[in-house]
């Protein structure tokens, strides 16, 4: 029985640590890779696309086409990346959704999906429900850790009590 409690406690701690780690690292820049490319983007008030080949060399002067969520067939914006493979654009605050950014250079390329909230002109990150679930997972991790160590403390105190009782019985005989 005690081994079952210990295993369950360890499992709860591991789950809490994994979900807690996801909570900590969810705010990292999002990246994608395709055949021979490494593309990342960061959204502040603008979207910064950084395009590199898989060797780390910038995709200088790559052709960039941005497609708005309300018209995925027609390029909303077209441009060329700079010498460092960077391209910046400001999404239309009236158009929220996922902007598709197509990057092409020297036969390599990729289409990157960039989720944007129109009103705040910011990344469509975690929803309120996702934040509640992540907070609950972190709390559950702390509770699991406390239960694990509590079970260990109870087990060690019950073992010391049984050892004391055994010594008392030996003393009386």
ZINOR-V117895 format. One record per pair of residues at least 24 apart in sequence whose C-alpha atoms are under 6 Angstrom apart, sorted by sequence separation. I is the first residue (numbers start at 1). J is the second residue. If there is no record, write none. Layout:
I:J ; I:J
//
This chain:
60:84 ; 94:118 ; 60:85 ; 93:118 ; 58:84 ; 59:85 ; 93:119 ; 58:85 ; 69:97 ; 93:121 ; 69:98 ; 69:99 ; 68:99 ; 67:99 ; 67:100 ; 51:85 ; 66:100 ; 50:85 ; 66:101 ; 50:86 ; 65:101 ; 49:86 ; 65:102 ; 49:87 ; 64:102 ; 48:87 ; 64:103 ; 48:88 ; 63:103 ; 47:88 ; 63:104 ; 47:89 ; 62:104 ; 46:89 ; 62:105 ; 46:90 ; 20:138 ; 16:137 ; 16:138 ; 16:141 ; 13:141 ; 13:144 ; 12:144 ; 13:145 ; 9:144 ; 9:148
//
